[in-house]
């Protein structure tokens, strides 16, 4: 018992001595960063894993099991030249190691500080299909808008669909395609300029987006509702970007159908999904 007490006293003395030392403050250095989001437009395989593999932990978001036609939110990434790999996600296959090591992409890209990027997995995973799966990295240059404008652009990420016309109409009712296309003859990997649309009144119908072959009035796909109304900010609630909220900036991405026999989700036609391109200013409280 006495020996234990002596050791306990020695340990206590060590702690006291340690606490008596002066500790210099540590300065936190914030690394320069960009922001990225990831989109899976590969319609002939299962979910994809997106990884930075250059040894950096900070500023290296990892995206797991991103399904076809899905996307992530923007996240910060350390600026500079970064190594990226994309794998088949093993999640749908009981985390089988043979699946987890199926590599699709191994590439590097230099991200500029304070820039924002949309990264799209584009093409096909199957060796017999073209174009082959690759990363398309788009620098997002956002427009400056007023409270009476909603900025909307189109990115064509469906290589098998061919060129498309996009009609943006005020009614959600399927009344057919009329007039000239709002965005004409967009080729695969084409990116339209941002349109300036008027915000839809709160509580009203949203815009309808019709997708056709160039010059045709037969819809390849119809989105009667973007699913992105947004929310006007108040002193109690922060705003959310959407077609009812001025200064919102939105990207509409054209996706192709799923490839028959693949493990991609079953989409039988082309379609559009809508991504908010930035957060609106936080409401003052």
N, C-alpha and C positions, 0 to 999 in steps of 0.2 A: 504494500500500500504506500509506503513511503517513497519507494522508487518511482511509482506512478505519479505521485504528487510532484516530485522533482521535475519529471518530464513535462507535466502539465504546466508547471511554473515557467520552465524554459520556453515552451511553446508560446505562452502568453507574453513573455518578454519579447520574443521575436516579433510578434504581432505589433506590440507597442512601438518597438523600434522602427518597424516598417511604416507605421502610421505617422511617425514623427518626421519622415523625410519630406522634403519639398518636391512636389510633382509639377513639372512644367506642363502647361496646357498644350494639347495637341491641336494643330491646325488642320481642319478638314479642307482638302483641295477637291473642288468639284471638276470632274473631267468635262471637256467639251463634248456635246452630244447632238445627235440628230434624233428624229422620231420616225418610226417605221410602223407599217401595218402589213399583214400578210393575207393574201387571197388565194384560195385553191380553185383553179379553173380547169383542172385535169379530170376529165370525165370518164376515164377508163381504169381507175384504180381506187383503192380505199383511202381512208384518211391519211394525211401526210404529217410528218414531224419536221419542223424547221428548226435548225440549230446553228448557233455560232460555235465554232470549234477551234478558235485561235488561242485558247487558254485564258481569256479574260472572263471573269465572273461578273464584275460590276458592268452595267450597261450592256448586257447580253441577254435580251429576252429570248425565251425558248417557247415555241408553240407546238403543242402535242395534239395529234389526232384531229387535225383540221379537215373536216369533210369537204367533198366537192360542193361548190357554190357557197362555201362559208368563208368568213373573214374574221380577223382579229381587230381589236381596238388598237389605236396608236400607242406605242410605248417608246421610251427613250432607249437609244443605243449609243455606245461610245463611238465618237467620230473617228475617222481614219480608215485605213485599209483593213477590212475584216474578211475572215474566211467563213463561208457559209456552206452547210450541207443540208440536203433534204432527203429523208428516208421514208419508206413505207412505215406507217404506224403499226406497231404490233398489238395495239389494244384490241382490235376486232378478232385477233387470232390468239387469244389467251396469252399475250405477251411472249409469243414464241421467238426465241433468239434468232432463228434462221430468217424470220420475217423482219425483225428489228435491224438486221444488218443489210437489208436490201437498200442500197444507196441509189438515189436518182440524180442528185446534183452535188457537185463539189466545185465551188467557184469562189472568187474573191471580188470585192467591190469596195470602192472608196467612198465613204459617207462624209459629206461636208457638215461641219458644225452648224447648228441652227436651221438646217434644212429638214424637210419632211418628205417621206417616200412611201409610195405604194408598191409593194413587191408581189408580183403575180406568178404563181406556178402555171405555166401556159403550155399547151400542146398535149401530147399523149404519152403515156408511160409504156405502152406496148411497143416492142421492137419493130413490129410490122406496120405501125401507123406513123404518119407524118403530119405536122412537124413533131419532132421528138420533144419531150418535156424539157423546158428550160425556164430560168427565172427571167422575167421582164421587170426591170426596176425603173419606176417612173418618178421623177422629181415633181412633187406637187406644188405648183405655184398658184396660190389662192388669190381670187379677185377681191378688191375692196368694194363693199356693197353698202347700200343705204338700208334704212329700216323698211323700205317698200320694195326690196328686191330679195329674191332667193336665187343663188347661183347654182346651176345644174349643168354637168357635162356628162358625156357618154364615153366609156372605154369599152372597146370591142375585144373580148377575150375568148371568142368562140371560133377557132380556126376552121371547123367543118361547116359553119353556117353560111359563110360567104358574106359579101357586102350587105348592109342593111340600111333601111330608112327608119327613122324614129319619129313618131307622131306624138306630140304632147297635147292632150285635149282636156278641156275644162270639166267635162262630165265623166263620171265613173261608169255611166251606163254604156253598154256595148252597142253603140249606134253605128258602128262601122267606121272605116277610115275615110276621111274627107279632106279636101284641100291639099296644099303642098306640105311635104314633110317638114317637121321642125328642125331635124338634123338629117341631112341627105347623104346617102352613099358612103357610109362609114365602113372602111375595110377592116379585116382582122388586124388587131394591134393598133387600129386608128384611135385617136383621142380627139374628141371635138373640143372647140372652145366652150367656155362656160356661157350658158344662156342666162339672161336675166328674166326670171319669171316673177309675177306678182305673188305675194303670199296669199294662200287661200284663207278665207275667213274662218275663224275658230268655230268649230262645230259644223262646218259645211263639208261637202264632198271634196276629196283630194283630186289631183290631176290623174288622168288615165294615160298610160304609155302603151302605144301600139307599135309593134315591131314588124316590118315587112321587108320583102326583097325590094331592091331599088325599082321604083316606078310601078310597083304593084299596090293594089288596095286589099289584097288578101293577107290577113295577119298571120305571121309566123308565131307570134305570142302576144298576149294581152295582159298587162298588169293594170287591172281596174283601180287598184289602190296601191300606192307605194309602200304602205305600212309604216310611213315615217311622217306623222303629222307634226311632231315636235310639241313643245310646250312654251308658251309665253311666260317669261320670268315675272315674278312679283317680289315684294319685299320679304315674303316668306318662302318662296320656292325659286330655285335657280332655273334658267331657261334650258331647253333641250332643242337641238337643231332639228328642223323638219320643214315641210312645205307650208306650214301655217305660221312660220316664225321668220320675220325679216332678218336679213344678214346671215341666214343659214347658207352653208356651202355643201353641196351634195354631189356625189358621183353615182351614176347609174352604170352598172357593169353588165354587159351582154354575155350570158353564159350559153353554152351549147347543151344539147341533150346528153344524158348518160349513154355510154356505149353499151350495147346489148351484151349480156353475159359478164359484165364487170361487177365489181363490188361497190362501185359508186352508187349513191342513192339513185333511185329510179325516176329520172326526169325524161319524159318522152318528147318534149319540144324545147326550143330555145326559150330563154327567159331573161328577165332583168332582176337585179338586186340593187338596193340603194344604200350607200354608205355615207354617213355624215363625215365631212372632211375636216371639221374643226369644232372645238367647244366654243360656245358663245360666252360672252363675258359674264362672270358671276354677278348675281344680283346684289346690290348694296343692301345690307341689313342693319 
